[in-house]
Amino acid sequence: MKALRRFVFSPTGNPGLPLIVESIGYNPNQEKISRPQGYPWYHWIQAEVGEGVLTYGDKRVHLSPGSGVLLSPGLPHAYESSSDNIWGTFYLTFGGNSSATILSSFGINDPAFFQWEASSPFGSLLSLMLSRINDRSDLFGLEISVDTYRFLGQLSKLSQGNNISISRNMEKLAPLLKWMEEHYNNPDIGLDNLAEVLGISSRHLSKLFQPTFGLSPYAYFVQMRIHKAKELLAGDPLSTVASIAVVTGFRDTSHFVATFRKHTGMTPQQFRRLH
């Protein structure tokens, strides 16, 4: 891919966009950059080929394919290729009235270093954004603003430095998740039974689940039951609430109704009427 750099046209009539993109581009042979005063916009840079070294504050990070850094406005930084080899980079600079709030709501701290696996679609997002903006039809900067919001949403899913370990956790948990799908209707299953499926302790199972799903194993199992109950309530109008409680693993109707209301804010009957 040849060098591509686009400054996004955003007329003065649109200064209130939550996210305003200043530039987006690809540099196939990244030159040495030194910014003692930092950059006035949020600055995302990720490696496409080769390897570079980026320094900011007291941090020094190596950027190779599958990694990127989000820099704060005004943060002094410098970066360059770490060897004589070519270092290709994608970058995105953005700001806007709500940029800091959006980053905070997504749980993204800046500056921050991120990693992802080679198979992750995240690595190609900037390339897709850049190709869409090349037709120059986005006269008011609206589409690229929406794309950037989606990009930050995907970035928020990358636990800082932990995305690879989360993928490994998913591999370990896959047999249990399949087992849960087959046994969610059994009301006698507890945390120890879930751990036995993988042949590990319940404590170890919790350590795998919490960083991967943000839930305990049993809480995940209950949410799966609620999801199955929603499908039946919406898709099978002839089934009673009591029968749905039984087939989704709840011991009695009152427990089912209370748990369903806790997770959805409404009773099963209210949910059924809504859908």
C-alpha positions in Angstrom: 0.0 0.0 0.0 1.3 3.4 -0.9 1.4 6.3 1.5 -2.1 7.8 2.2 -2.8 10.8 4.4 -6.2 12.4 4.6 -7.1 15.5 6.6 -10.8 15.3 7.1 -12.9 18.2 5.9 -15.2 19.3 8.8 -16.8 22.7 8.0 -17.2 25.3 10.8 -20.9 24.5 10.7 -20.1 21.2 12.4 -17.8 22.1 15.3 -20.1 20.4 17.8 -19.6 16.8 16.6 -18.8 14.6 19.6 -15.8 13.3 17.7 -13.9 15.2 15.1 -11.2 13.5 13.0 -8.3 15.6 12.0 -6.4 13.1 10.0 -6.2 9.4 9.2 -3.5 7.7 7.1 -1.0 5.0 6.3 2.8 5.5 6.2 4.6 2.6 4.6 8.0 3.8 5.7 7.6 5.7 8.9 10.2 8.4 9.5 11.6 9.4 12.8 9.3 11.7 14.7 10.1 13.8 17.8 7.4 16.0 19.4 8.7 17.6 22.7 5.4 19.5 23.0 3.2 16.6 22.0 0.4 16.7 19.4 -2.7 18.9 19.9 -5.1 16.0 19.1 -5.5 12.5 20.5 -3.1 10.4 18.4 -3.5 6.7 17.7 -0.6 4.9 16.0 -0.4 1.2 15.2 2.2 -1.0 13.4 1.4 -2.6 10.1 4.8 -4.1 9.2 8.2 -4.1 10.8 8.9 -2.8 14.3 9.3 0.7 15.8 10.0 2.1 19.2 7.8 4.8 20.8 8.6 6.7 23.9 6.3 8.8 26.0 6.8 9.9 29.6 8.9 7.2 31.2 7.5 4.5 28.9 9.3 2.9 26.0 7.3 0.4 24.0 8.0 -1.6 20.9 5.3 -1.5 18.2 5.1 -4.4 15.9 2.1 -5.8 14.0 -0.7 -6.4 16.4 0.0 -3.5 18.7 -0.8 0.2 19.0 -0.7 3.2 21.3 -3.2 5.9 22.1 -1.5 9.2 23.1 -3.1 12.1 24.9 -3.1 15.6 23.4 0.0 17.5 24.4 1.9 14.5 25.6 5.6 14.7 24.6 6.6 11.7 22.6 8.9 10.3 19.9 9.0 7.3 17.7 11.2 5.7 15.0 12.0 2.4 13.4 13.8 0.1 15.8 16.1 -1.2 13.0 17.1 -0.5 9.5 14.1 -2.4 8.3 11.0 -0.6 7.0 8.4 0.2 9.6 4.8 0.8 8.3 2.2 2.5 10.4 -1.5 3.4 10.4 -2.5 6.5 12.4 -5.6 8.4 13.5 -5.8 11.9 15.1 -9.0 13.1 16.6 -10.6 15.4 19.1 -14.0 17.0 19.7 -16.1 18.3 22.5 -17.0 14.8 23.8 -13.8 12.9 23.0 -12.6 12.7 26.6 -16.0 11.7 27.8 -16.4 9.0 25.2 -13.0 7.6 26.0 -13.9 7.5 29.7 -17.2 5.9 29.0 -15.5 3.2 27.0 -13.0 2.6 29.9 -10.1 3.7 27.7 -7.3 5.4 29.6 -4.7 7.5 27.8 -1.9 7.1 27.1 -2.4 3.4 26.7 -0.7 0.4 25.0 -2.9 -2.2 23.3 -2.2 -5.6 21.7 -4.4 -8.0 19.6 -3.9 -11.3 17.8 -3.1 -11.5 14.1 -6.5 -13.1 13.4 -8.4 -10.2 15.1 -10.4 -8.0 12.7 -9.4 -5.0 14.8 -6.1 -4.7 12.9 -7.8 -3.8 9.6 -10.3 -1.2 10.9 -8.2 1.8 10.1 -7.5 0.4 6.6 -11.2 0.1 6.0 -11.9 3.6 7.4 -9.2 5.0 5.1 -10.6 3.3 2.0 -14.1 4.6 2.8 -12.9 8.2 3.1 -11.0 8.1 -0.1 -14.1 8.7 -2.2 -14.4 12.1 -0.5 -18.2 11.9 -0.3 -18.2 12.6 3.5 -18.4 16.4 3.0 -19.2 17.2 6.7 -17.1 14.6 8.4 -20.1 12.8 9.8 -19.3 9.3 8.5 -15.7 9.3 9.7 -16.9 10.6 13.1 -19.3 7.6 13.4 -16.5 5.2 12.2 -14.2 6.6 14.8 -16.8 6.0 17.5 -17.0 2.4 16.4 -13.2 2.1 16.3 -13.0 3.3 19.9 -15.8 0.9 20.8 -13.7 -2.0 19.4 -10.6 -0.6 21.1 -12.4 -0.7 24.4 -12.8 -4.5 24.0 -9.1 -4.9 23.9 -8.1 -5.2 27.6 -4.9 -3.3 27.8 -2.1 -5.8 27.2 -4.4 -8.7 28.0 -6.3 -9.5 24.8 -4.0 -12.4 24.0 -4.5 -14.0 27.4 -8.2 -13.5 27.1 -8.2 -15.4 23.8 -6.3 -18.2 25.5 -8.9 -18.2 28.3 -11.6 -18.6 25.7 -9.9 -21.7 24.3 -9.7 -23.2 27.7 -13.4 -22.4 28.5 -14.8 -23.5 25.2 -15.6 -27.1 26.3 -17.4 -25.7 29.4 -19.4 -23.2 27.4 -20.6 -25.9 25.1 -21.5 -28.1 28.1 -23.5 -25.2 29.6 -25.5 -25.0 26.4 -26.4 -28.7 26.8 -27.2 -28.7 30.5 -28.7 -25.3 31.4 -32.0 -27.0 32.2 -30.5 -28.9 35.1 -31.3 -27.0 38.4 -28.9 -29.1 40.4 -25.7 -27.7 38.8 -23.5 -25.5 41.0 -20.1 -23.9 40.7 -18.3 -27.1 41.7 -20.0 -29.0 38.9 -18.9 -26.4 36.4 -15.3 -26.7 37.6 -15.4 -30.5 37.3 -16.2 -30.3 33.6 -12.7 -28.8 33.0 -11.1 -30.7 35.8 -10.0 -27.6 37.7 -10.8 -26.0 41.0 -13.7 -23.6 41.3 -11.3 -20.9 42.3 -9.2 -21.4 39.2 -12.4 -21.4 37.1 -13.4 -18.1 38.6 -10.0 -16.7 37.7 -10.5 -17.7 34.1 -14.1 -16.3 33.9 -13.8 -13.0 35.6 -11.2 -11.3 33.2 -12.8 -12.9 30.2 -16.5 -12.1 30.7 -16.5 -9.8 33.7 -18.7 -12.3 35.5 -18.4 -15.2 37.8 -18.9 -18.7 36.2 -22.3 -19.2 37.9 -23.5 -15.7 37.1 -22.7 -16.4 33.4 -24.6 -19.7 33.7 -27.7 -17.8 35.1 -27.5 -15.2 32.3 -27.5 -18.1 29.8 -30.7 -19.4 31.4 -32.3 -16.0 31.3 -31.3 -15.7 27.6 -32.9 -19.1 26.8 -36.0 -18.0 28.8 -36.3 -14.8 26.6 -36.2 -16.9 23.5 -39.0 -19.1 24.7 -41.1 -16.3 26.0 -40.9 -14.4 22.7 -41.0 -17.4 20.4 -43.3 -19.9 22.0 -46.5 -18.1 23.1 -48.2 -21.4 24.1 -45.6 -22.3 26.8 -46.6 -21.1 30.3 -44.2 -19.2 32.5 -44.1 -22.2 34.9 -43.1 -24.6 32.1 -40.4 -22.2 30.8 -39.0 -22.0 34.4 -38.6 -25.7 34.4 -36.9 -26.1 31.1 -34.5 -23.3 31.8 -33.2 -24.8 35.0 -35.1 -23.0 37.7 -36.5 -24.9 40.7 -39.8 -23.1 40.9 -41.7 -20.3 39.2 -41.3 -17.7 41.9 -37.5 -18.1 41.8 -37.6 -17.8 38.0 -39.8 -14.6 38.1 -37.6 -13.0 40.7 -34.4 -13.8 38.9 -35.8 -12.7 35.5 -37.0 -9.4 37.0 -33.6 -8.8 38.6 -31.8 -9.2 35.2 -34.3 -7.5 32.9 -36.2 -5.1 35.0 -39.5 -6.7 34.2 -41.5 -9.9 34.8 -41.6 -12.7 32.3 -45.2 -11.8 31.4 -44.3 -8.2 30.9 -41.4 -9.2 28.6 -43.7 -11.5 26.6 -46.3 -8.7 26.1 -43.5 -6.4 25.0 -42.3 -8.8 22.4 
